[in-house]
Amino acid sequence: MKLLMFYCPDFRLHPYSRTVDSGPENPAPIQAGNAVVVFYHCEAEDPERYKKILDKALKNIKWLANKFGSKDIVLHSFNHLSTSKAEPEFALEIARDMGKRLEKAGYLVQESPFGWFNEWWMHVAGESLAKVFKDI
């Protein structure tokens, strides 16, 4: 799994076009402020390491959110961080599990519509820690 995380004082996403028939029909736009936006990419070998990558991803997301005092998280499937790709169903499953566990820990979680191309506007803070890449 790869994570590309940003601390965003302002983030907006608008669904553009559906790419997977199983994706939602009319997803709502997303708007978040002072949020950690997580672009995640699941790789072919990730299903056999499910618990390990889930735990490590959550640890890294919480760490960055806590550095900025943020409780808002946006999860966005971004299938461009590696040439190795897991099945879409796996990526959707792990995203849902990340979201549930983050919510149990007191975070407000929004997920971009899975199976859609999206437009987004990101204001990324200037601090070095506002841009973090993790290879899990």
N, C-alpha and C positions, 0 to 999 in steps of 0.2 A: 504494500500500500504506500502510496505517496500522498503527502499533504502539502499544500501550498496555502499558507494562512496569512491573512492580512488583518490588521486592526484598522477599521474604517469608521471615522466620525460620521460618514454618510454613505449609504449603500442603497441602490435601487435596482430592481430587476423586473423586467417585463417579458413575459413569455412571447416568443416570436413565431415559432412553427413546431408542430409535433413531428418527432422523428421515429417514435415507436408507437405502434397501434395501441399498446396497453397503457400508454401514458394518459394522464387525465385529460378530459375533453376541453374544459375552459378554466385553466388554472388562474388563480389571482396573482396580481403583481405582489412583489415583496418590497417593503421599505424598512430599513433598520438604521439606527444611529448608535454610535459608540459600540459597535458590534465587532466580533471576530468572525470574519468570513472565511470559511474553510472550503477550498477546492480540493476534493479528494478523488483519487484514482485507484481503483482496485485492480490488482494484477492476477494473472492466471494461477499463481501458486498460493494466493491468499486464502482460499477456502480451507486448505489443510492447516492453516495457522490462525483460524478464526479468533479464538479467545485471545491469543497473544497480540494480534494486530488491533483488535477492538480495545483492549486494555491500554495499549501504548498510544493509540490515537486519542482516546479520551484523556489520558494523562497530559499529552501535549496540548490539546485544545484547552483544557482547564488551566494549564500553566500560563498560556498566553493570555487568556481572558483575565486571569487574576493579576497579571502584570499591569493591565490597563484598568482594573476595577470594573470590568464589563460582565454583565450577566446575559447579554444578547449574543446568540450564535446563529449564523446562517450556514447551512450545509448545502454545498453545490457539487454535484457530480461533474467532474471535468476530466474527460477521458483522453487527455492529451499530455499527460506527464510521463508516460512510458509506452514502449511498444508492446509490452506484455499486458494483455487485457483479460479480466475475469468476465464471466457471463453477466449480463445486465441484471438478472434476478439476484445474483449474489451481492452486487453493489447496492441494489435497492434494499436488500435485507440488512446489510451491515449499517447502512445509513439510518434505517428505522431504529435499529438497536442503539446506535450512537445517540440519536435523538431522545429516545426513551430514557436512557441512562443519564444524559445531561439534564433532562427535565426533572428527574428524581433528585438530582443534585442541586436544584434550584435555578437552573438556567432557562431562559426563554429561547426556544429553538424554532427556527423556520427552515423549511427545506424548499429548495427550488424545485419546480416540477420536473420529475424524472422523465426522460424521454422527450425533452423539448430543447430546441435551440432557444437561447434567450438573449435579450439585450440587457446590458447592465451598465450602471454608472457607479464608479467607485472613487471615493475620496479616501486615499490611504494616507495615514499619518506619516510624518517625516522621520520619526525615531527609527533607529536600526531594528528594534524588535517588532516594529509594525509590519515587517515582511519576513516570514519564517518558512523555510522548506524543510520537511522531514521525510526521510526514506525509512519506512518501518519494515 
